[in-house]
Amino acid sequence: MWHHSAILWFTGLSGAGKSTLANAVNSALFKQGLACYALGGDNIRWPASL
């Protein structure tokens, strides 16, 4: 079974709404039945802050 992959990379200043936009896109894609995951900076930095 073949599938297509894509990465959407949102960049911008702190507080510009990147996470809000990413979560909205993630929700819209999920509602269409697509497998998706929103990975934000907080998800990546969390283990390093322990």
N, C-alpha and C positions, 0 to 999 in steps of 0.2 A: 504494500500500500504506500503510495507516494503522498507526500504533503509538502506544502510550501512554508518556509519560515521567513520571518521578518523581524527586524529590530527597529523600534521607534525610540530615538534618543532626543530627549528634550533638554535644552540648555538655556541658561539665563541667570539673572541675578537672584540672590537670595530673596525669598518672598515674592517672586514674580508669578507664582502659580503653577510651577512645573508639576508638582505632586498632584495638585487638584486636577490639572488637565490629564495627567497620566492615569489617574484613578477613573476619570470620566471615560476615557478611551478604553481602558481595561474593562469597565462595566459594559460599555456598548458592544465590545467584541465578544464578551462572555454571553451576553443576551442573544447574540447571533449564533451561538453554539461553538465558538472557536476557543481552543485552548490558549490561555494567555496568563501572564504573570507580570505584575508591576513591581519592578525592582528599583527602589529609590536609595538615595544616599544613606538614609537612616538604617536601612536593612543591611547595607554593606559595612558601615562604621560600627554597628552595635557590638560585635564580638571584640573589637579592638578597644572598646571603652571599659571592658570588665576589669 
